């Protein structure tokens, strides 16, 4: 293993290559990867407010607000008043967005199948399990621990 094949570099390289390949395959649908990410995250957390969604997709609230504005203009997202906070909006997918996400799913699954070529079912399962564990381990770190240990 070379210096450039450390875990962090490999994950970053794979992530970059997956994003680029996804963009190439999804271009015909007319949805950018950041928009797709917002819609897929919203599908998992429908009814979330804009601030919460901004945290989940790791963008500034004003950036997410602009993205939601464009998605709402495209009839992909619906803002509904929050019944408990008159200053907040809850976000929901439209039927058009759900259909678009359904169209994108085979594109993403095909890409993952291509990325996993040559791996046995056991290797695929092991890779997914290992990466999920890494994500869980890193997600559990308390803010004080991150500040103390980087």
KEKOLRO-562198 format. One line per 3 residues: number of its first residue (from 1); their letters; for each residue x, y, z of N, C-alpha, C, O. Coordinates in nm, 2 decimals. Layout:
N
NUM> a> X Y Z X Y Z X Y Z X Y Z | ...
% end
This chain:
150
1> xxx> 0.09 -0.12 0.00 0.00 0.00 0.00 0.09 0.12 0.00 0.19 0.13 0.07 | 0.05 0.22 -0.08 0.13 0.34 -0.09 0.08 0.45 0.00 -0.03 0.43 0.06 | 0.15 0.55 0.02 0.11 0.66 0.10 -0.02 0.72 0.06 -0.10 0.76 0.14
4> xxx> -0.05 0.72 -0.07 -0.18 0.78 -0.12 -0.29 0.68 -0.11 -0.41 0.72 -0.14 | -0.27 0.56 -0.07 -0.38 0.46 -0.05 -0.43 0.45 0.09 -0.48 0.34 0.13 | -0.41 0.55 0.17 -0.46 0.54 0.31 -0.61 0.55 0.30 -0.67 0.59 0.20
7> xxx> -0.68 0.52 0.41 -0.83 0.51 0.41 -0.89 0.64 0.37 -0.98 0.65 0.29 | -0.84 0.75 0.42 -0.90 0.88 0.39 -0.89 0.92 0.24 -0.99 0.97 0.18 | -0.77 0.89 0.18 -0.75 0.92 0.04 -0.84 0.83 -0.04 -0.90 0.88 -0.14
10> xxx> -0.85 0.70 -0.01 -0.93 0.61 -0.09 -1.08 0.65 -0.08 -1.15 0.65 -0.18 | -1.13 0.69 0.04 -1.27 0.73 0.05 -1.29 0.86 -0.03 -1.40 0.87 -0.10 | -1.20 0.95 -0.02 -1.22 1.08 -0.10 -1.22 1.05 -0.25 -1.30 1.11 -0.32
13> xxx> -1.12 0.97 -0.29 -1.12 0.94 -0.44 -1.24 0.87 -0.48 -1.30 0.90 -0.59 | -1.29 0.77 -0.41 -1.41 0.69 -0.45 -1.53 0.79 -0.45 -1.61 0.78 -0.54 | -1.54 0.87 -0.35 -1.65 0.97 -0.34 -1.65 1.06 -0.46 -1.75 1.09 -0.53
16> xxx> -1.53 1.11 -0.50 -1.52 1.20 -0.61 -1.56 1.13 -0.74 -1.63 1.19 -0.82 | -1.51 1.01 -0.76 -1.54 0.94 -0.88 -1.69 0.90 -0.89 -1.75 0.90 -1.00 | -1.75 0.86 -0.78 -1.89 0.84 -0.78 -1.97 0.96 -0.81 -2.07 0.95 -0.89
19> xxx> -1.94 1.07 -0.76 -2.01 1.20 -0.79 -2.00 1.23 -0.94 -2.10 1.27 -1.00 | -1.88 1.22 -0.99 -1.86 1.25 -1.13 -1.94 1.16 -1.22 -2.00 1.20 -1.32 | -1.93 1.03 -1.19 -2.01 0.93 -1.27 -2.16 0.95 -1.26 -2.23 0.94 -1.36
22> xxx> -2.20 0.99 -1.14 -2.35 1.01 -1.12 -2.39 1.13 -1.20 -2.49 1.12 -1.27 | -2.31 1.24 -1.20 -2.35 1.36 -1.28 -2.36 1.32 -1.42 -2.45 1.37 -1.49 | -2.27 1.24 -1.48 -2.28 1.21 -1.62 -2.40 1.13 -1.65 -2.47 1.15 -1.75
25> xxx> -2.44 1.04 -1.56 -2.56 0.95 -1.59 -2.69 1.03 -1.57 -2.79 1.00 -1.63 | -2.69 1.12 -1.47 -2.81 1.19 -1.44 -2.84 1.32 -1.52 -2.95 1.38 -1.50 | -2.75 1.36 -1.60 -2.76 1.48 -1.67 -2.89 1.49 -1.75 -2.95 1.60 -1.76
28> xxx> -2.94 1.38 -1.81 -3.06 1.39 -1.89 -3.19 1.41 -1.81 -3.29 1.45 -1.87 | -3.18 1.39 -1.68 -3.30 1.41 -1.60 -3.32 1.56 -1.57 -3.43 1.60 -1.53 | -3.21 1.64 -1.57 -3.22 1.78 -1.55 -3.22 1.82 -1.40 -3.27 1.93 -1.36
31> xxx> -3.16 1.74 -1.32 -3.15 1.77 -1.18 -3.00 1.76 -1.14 -2.93 1.67 -1.17 | -2.96 1.87 -1.07 -2.82 1.87 -1.03 -2.80 1.77 -0.91 -2.90 1.74 -0.84 | -2.68 1.73 -0.88 -2.65 1.64 -0.77 -2.69 1.71 -0.64 -2.75 1.64 -0.55
34> xxx> -2.66 1.84 -0.61 -2.70 1.90 -0.49 -2.85 1.90 -0.47 -2.90 1.88 -0.37 | -2.93 1.93 -0.58 -3.07 1.92 -0.58 -3.12 1.78 -0.55 -3.21 1.76 -0.47 | -3.06 1.68 -0.61 -3.09 1.54 -0.59 -3.07 1.51 -0.44 -3.15 1.44 -0.38
37> xxx> -2.96 1.55 -0.39 -2.92 1.52 -0.25 -3.03 1.58 -0.15 -3.07 1.52 -0.06 | -3.07 1.71 -0.18 -3.17 1.77 -0.10 -3.30 1.69 -0.11 -3.37 1.66 -0.01 | -3.34 1.65 -0.23 -3.47 1.58 -0.25 -3.46 1.44 -0.18 -3.56 1.40 -0.12
40> xxx> -3.35 1.37 -0.19 -3.34 1.24 -0.13 -3.34 1.25 0.02 -3.40 1.17 0.09 | -3.27 1.35 0.07 -3.27 1.37 0.22 -3.41 1.41 0.27 -3.45 1.37 0.37 | -3.48 1.49 0.19 -3.61 1.53 0.22 -3.71 1.41 0.22 -3.80 1.40 0.30
43> xxx> -3.69 1.32 0.13 -3.77 1.20 0.12 -3.76 1.12 0.26 -3.85 1.06 0.30 | -3.64 1.12 0.31 -3.61 1.05 0.44 -3.67 1.12 0.56 -3.70 1.06 0.66 | -3.68 1.25 0.55 -3.72 1.34 0.66 -3.83 1.44 0.62 -3.82 1.55 0.66
46> xxx> -3.93 1.39 0.55 -4.03 1.48 0.51 -4.10 1.55 0.63 -4.12 1.49 0.74 | -4.13 1.67 0.61 -4.19 1.75 0.72 -4.08 1.83 0.80 -4.12 1.90 0.90 | -3.95 1.81 0.77 -3.85 1.88 0.85 -3.85 2.02 0.81 -3.90 2.06 0.71
49> xxx> -3.80 2.11 0.90 -3.79 2.25 0.87 -3.66 2.28 0.79 -3.57 2.19 0.78 | -3.65 2.40 0.73 -3.54 2.43 0.65 -3.41 2.43 0.72 -3.31 2.38 0.67 | -3.41 2.47 0.85 -3.28 2.47 0.93 -3.23 2.33 0.95 -3.11 2.30 0.94
52> xxx> -3.32 2.24 0.98 -3.29 2.10 1.00 -3.23 2.04 0.88 -3.14 1.96 0.88 | -3.30 2.07 0.77 -3.25 2.01 0.64 -3.12 2.07 0.60 -3.03 1.99 0.54 | -3.09 2.19 0.63 -2.96 2.25 0.60 -2.85 2.18 0.67 -2.75 2.15 0.62
55> xxx> -2.88 2.15 0.80 -2.78 2.07 0.88 -2.76 1.93 0.82 -2.64 1.89 0.81 | -2.86 1.87 0.78 -2.85 1.73 0.72 -2.77 1.73 0.59 -2.69 1.64 0.57 | -2.79 1.83 0.51 -2.71 1.83 0.38 -2.59 1.91 0.39 -2.51 1.93 0.29
58> xxx> -2.56 1.96 0.51 -2.43 2.03 0.54 -2.41 2.16 0.45 -2.30 2.17 0.39 | -2.51 2.24 0.44 -2.50 2.37 0.38 -2.55 2.48 0.47 -2.63 2.45 0.56 | -2.52 2.60 0.44 -2.57 2.71 0.52 -2.72 2.73 0.50 -2.77 2.70 0.39
61> xxx> -2.79 2.77 0.60 -2.94 2.79 0.58 -2.98 2.87 0.46 -3.08 2.84 0.40 | -2.90 2.98 0.44 -2.94 3.07 0.33 -2.92 3.00 0.19 -3.00 3.02 0.10 | -2.82 2.91 0.18 -2.79 2.83 0.06 -2.91 2.74 0.04 -2.96 2.72 -0.07
64> xxx> -2.95 2.67 0.15 -3.06 2.58 0.14 -3.19 2.65 0.10 -3.27 2.60 0.02 | -3.21 2.77 0.16 -3.33 2.84 0.13 -3.34 2.87 -0.02 -3.44 2.86 -0.08 | -3.23 2.91 -0.08 -3.22 2.94 -0.23 -3.25 2.81 -0.31 -3.32 2.82 -0.41
67> xxx> -3.19 2.70 -0.26 -3.21 2.57 -0.33 -3.36 2.54 -0.32 -3.42 2.49 -0.42 | -3.42 2.55 -0.21 -3.56 2.52 -0.19 -3.65 2.61 -0.27 -3.75 2.57 -0.33 | -3.61 2.74 -0.28 -3.68 2.83 -0.37 -3.69 2.78 -0.51 -3.80 2.77 -0.57
70> xxx> -3.57 2.74 -0.57 -3.57 2.68 -0.70 -3.65 2.55 -0.71 -3.72 2.53 -0.81 | -3.64 2.47 -0.61 -3.71 2.34 -0.62 -3.86 2.36 -0.61 -3.94 2.29 -0.67 | -3.90 2.46 -0.53 -4.04 2.50 -0.52 -4.09 2.55 -0.66 -4.20 2.52 -0.70
73> xxx> -4.01 2.64 -0.72 -4.05 2.69 -0.85 -4.06 2.58 -0.96 -4.14 2.59 -1.05 | -3.98 2.48 -0.94 -3.99 2.36 -1.03 -4.10 2.26 -0.99 -4.11 2.15 -1.05 | -4.18 2.30 -0.89 -4.29 2.21 -0.85 -4.23 2.07 -0.79 -4.29 1.97 -0.82
76> xxx> -4.12 2.08 -0.72 -4.06 1.96 -0.66 -4.07 1.96 -0.51 -4.07 1.85 -0.45 | -4.08 2.08 -0.45 -4.09 2.09 -0.30 -4.21 2.18 -0.27 -4.23 2.28 -0.34 | -4.27 2.15 -0.16 -4.38 2.23 -0.11 -4.35 2.28 0.03 -4.31 2.20 0.11
79> xxx> -4.36 2.41 0.05 -4.34 2.46 0.19 -4.48 2.47 0.25 -4.58 2.52 0.19 | -4.49 2.42 0.37 -4.61 2.43 0.45 -4.58 2.50 0.58 -4.48 2.48 0.64 | -4.67 2.58 0.63 -4.65 2.65 0.76 -4.64 2.55 0.87 -4.71 2.45 0.87
82> xxx> -4.55 2.58 0.96 -4.53 2.49 1.08 -4.64 2.52 1.18 -4.65 2.64 1.22 | -4.72 2.43 1.22 -4.83 2.45 1.31 -4.78 2.50 1.45 -4.86 2.56 1.52 | -4.66 2.47 1.48 -4.61 2.51 1.62 -4.52 2.63 1.62 -4.49 2.68 1.72
85> xxx> -4.48 2.68 1.50 -4.39 2.80 1.49 -4.43 2.88 1.37 -4.39 2.84 1.25 | -4.49 2.99 1.38 -4.54 3.06 1.27 -4.43 3.12 1.18 -4.46 3.17 1.07 | -4.30 3.12 1.23 -4.19 3.17 1.15 -4.13 3.07 1.07 -4.05 3.10 0.98
88> xxx> -4.16 2.94 1.09 -4.09 2.83 1.03 -4.18 2.77 0.92 -4.30 2.77 0.92 | -4.11 2.70 0.82 -4.18 2.62 0.72 -4.13 2.48 0.73 -4.02 2.45 0.75 | -4.23 2.39 0.70 -4.20 2.25 0.69 -4.20 2.22 0.54 -4.27 2.27 0.46
91> xxx> -4.11 2.12 0.51 -4.08 2.09 0.37 -4.14 1.95 0.33 -4.12 1.86 0.41 | -4.20 1.95 0.22 -4.26 1.82 0.17 -4.23 1.81 0.02 -4.22 1.90 -0.05 | -4.21 1.68 -0.02 -4.20 1.65 -0.17 -4.33 1.66 -0.24 -4.43 1.63 -0.18
94> xxx> -4.33 1.70 -0.36 -4.45 1.70 -0.44 -4.45 1.56 -0.51 -4.35 1.48 -0.51 | -4.56 1.53 -0.57 -4.58 1.40 -0.65 -4.47 1.40 -0.76 -4.42 1.30 -0.80 | -4.45 1.52 -0.82 -4.35 1.53 -0.93 -4.21 1.49 -0.88 -4.14 1.42 -0.95
97> xxx> -4.17 1.54 -0.76 -4.04 1.50 -0.71 -4.03 1.36 -0.68 -3.93 1.30 -0.70 | -4.14 1.30 -0.62 -4.13 1.15 -0.59 -4.11 1.07 -0.72 -4.04 0.98 -0.72 | -4.18 1.11 -0.83 -4.16 1.04 -0.96 -4.02 1.06 -1.01 -3.96 0.97 -1.06
100> xxx> -3.97 1.18 -0.99 -3.83 1.21 -1.04 -3.73 1.12 -0.96 -3.63 1.07 -1.02 | -3.75 1.11 -0.83 -3.66 1.03 -0.75 -3.67 0.88 -0.78 -3.57 0.81 -0.78 | -3.79 0.84 -0.82 -3.81 0.70 -0.86 -3.74 0.68 -0.99 -3.68 0.57 -1.01
103> xxx> -3.73 0.78 -1.08 -3.66 0.77 -1.20 -3.51 0.76 -1.18 -3.43 0.70 -1.25 | -3.46 0.84 -1.08 -3.32 0.84 -1.05 -3.27 0.72 -0.98 -3.15 0.68 -0.99 | -3.35 0.65 -0.91 -3.31 0.53 -0.83 -3.24 0.43 -0.92 -3.13 0.38 -0.88
106> xxx> -3.29 0.38 -1.03 -3.22 0.29 -1.11 -3.08 0.34 -1.16 -2.99 0.26 -1.18 | -3.07 0.47 -1.18 -2.95 0.53 -1.23 -2.84 0.51 -1.12 -2.73 0.47 -1.14 | -2.88 0.54 -0.99 -2.79 0.53 -0.88 -2.75 0.38 -0.86 -2.64 0.35 -0.83
109> xxx> -2.85 0.29 -0.86 -2.83 0.15 -0.84 -2.74 0.09 -0.94 -2.65 0.01 -0.91 | -2.76 0.14 -1.07 -2.67 0.09 -1.18 -2.52 0.13 -1.16 -2.43 0.06 -1.18 | -2.51 0.26 -1.11 -2.38 0.31 -1.08 -2.31 0.23 -0.97 -2.19 0.19 -0.98
112> xxx> -2.38 0.20 -0.86 -2.33 0.12 -0.75 -2.29 -0.02 -0.80 -2.19 -0.07 -0.76 | -2.37 -0.08 -0.88 -2.34 -0.21 -0.94 -2.21 -0.20 -1.02 -2.13 -0.29 -1.01 | -2.20 -0.10 -1.10 -2.07 -0.08 -1.18 -1.95 -0.07 -1.08 -1.85 -0.12 -1.11
115> xxx> -1.97 0.01 -0.98 -1.86 0.04 -0.89 -1.82 -0.09 -0.81 -1.70 -0.11 -0.78 | -1.91 -0.18 -0.79 -1.88 -0.30 -0.72 -1.84 -0.42 -0.81 -1.83 -0.54 -0.76 | -1.83 -0.40 -0.94 -1.79 -0.51 -1.03 -1.66 -0.58 -0.97 -1.57 -0.52 -0.92
118> xxx> -1.67 -0.71 -0.98 -1.55 -0.79 -0.93 -1.56 -0.82 -0.78 -1.47 -0.90 -0.74 | -1.65 -0.77 -0.71 -1.66 -0.80 -0.57 -1.77 -0.90 -0.55 -1.88 -0.89 -0.61 | -1.74 -1.00 -0.47 -1.84 -1.10 -0.44 -1.95 -1.04 -0.35 -1.93 -0.93 -0.30
121> xxx> -2.06 -1.11 -0.34 -2.17 -1.06 -0.25 -2.12 -1.05 -0.11 -2.16 -0.95 -0.04 | -2.04 -1.14 -0.06 -1.98 -1.13 0.07 -1.89 -1.01 0.09 -1.90 -0.94 0.19 | -1.81 -0.98 -0.02 -1.72 -0.86 -0.01 -1.80 -0.73 -0.01 -1.77 -0.64 0.06
124> xxx> -1.91 -0.73 -0.10 -1.99 -0.61 -0.10 -2.06 -0.59 0.03 -2.06 -0.47 0.09 | -2.11 -0.69 0.09 -2.18 -0.68 0.22 -2.08 -0.64 0.33 -2.11 -0.55 0.41 | -1.96 -0.69 0.32 -1.85 -0.65 0.42 -1.81 -0.51 0.41 -1.79 -0.44 0.51
127> xxx> -1.80 -0.46 0.28 -1.76 -0.32 0.26 -1.87 -0.23 0.31 -1.84 -0.13 0.38 | -1.99 -0.26 0.28 -2.10 -0.17 0.32 -2.11 -0.17 0.48 -2.13 -0.07 0.54 | -2.09 -0.29 0.54 -2.10 -0.30 0.68 -1.98 -0.22 0.75 -2.00 -0.15 0.84
130> xxx> -1.86 -0.23 0.69 -1.75 -0.17 0.75 -1.76 -0.01 0.73 -1.73 0.06 0.83 | -1.81 0.03 0.62 -1.82 0.18 0.60 -1.93 0.23 0.69 -1.92 0.34 0.74 | -2.04 0.16 0.71 -2.15 0.20 0.80 -2.10 0.21 0.94 -2.13 0.30 1.02
133> xxx> -2.01 0.11 0.98 -1.95 0.12 1.11 -1.86 0.24 1.13 -1.87 0.31 1.23 | -1.78 0.27 1.03 -1.69 0.39 1.03 -1.78 0.52 1.05 -1.75 0.60 1.13 | -1.89 0.52 0.97 -1.98 0.64 0.98 -2.04 0.65 1.12 -2.04 0.76 1.18
136> xxx> -2.08 0.54 1.17 -2.14 0.54 1.31 -2.04 0.58 1.41 -2.07 0.67 1.50 | -1.92 0.53 1.40 -1.81 0.57 1.50 -1.79 0.72 1.49 -1.77 0.78 1.60 | -1.78 0.77 1.37 -1.75 0.91 1.36 -1.87 1.00 1.40 -1.85 1.11 1.45
139> xxx> -1.99 0.95 1.37 -2.11 1.03 1.41 -2.13 1.04 1.56 -2.19 1.13 1.61 | -2.08 0.94 1.63 -2.10 0.94 1.78 -2.01 1.03 1.86 -2.03 1.05 1.97 | -1.90 1.08 1.79 -1.80 1.16 1.87 -1.87 1.28 1.92 -1.93 1.36 1.84
142> xxx> -1.86 1.30 2.04 -1.91 1.42 2.11 -1.84 1.55 2.06 -1.72 1.54 2.03 | -1.90 1.66 2.05 -1.83 1.79 2.01 -1.71 1.82 2.09 -1.61 1.86 2.03 | -1.71 1.79 2.22 -1.59 1.82 2.30 -1.48 1.72 2.26 -1.36 1.76 2.26
145> xxx> -1.51 1.60 2.23 -1.41 1.50 2.19 -1.35 1.54 2.06 -1.23 1.52 2.04 | -1.43 1.59 1.96 -1.38 1.63 1.84 -1.28 1.75 1.86 -1.17 1.75 1.79 | -1.32 1.84 1.94 -1.23 1.96 1.96 -1.10 1.92 2.03 -1.00 1.97 2.01
148> xxx> -1.11 1.82 2.12 -0.99 1.78 2.20 -0.90 1.69 2.12 -0.78 1.70 2.13 | -0.95 1.61 2.02 -0.87 1.52 1.95 -0.87 1.54 1.80 -0.80 1.47 1.73 | -0.94 1.65 1.75 -0.93 1.68 1.61 -1.02 1.59 1.54 -1.02 1.60 1.41
% end
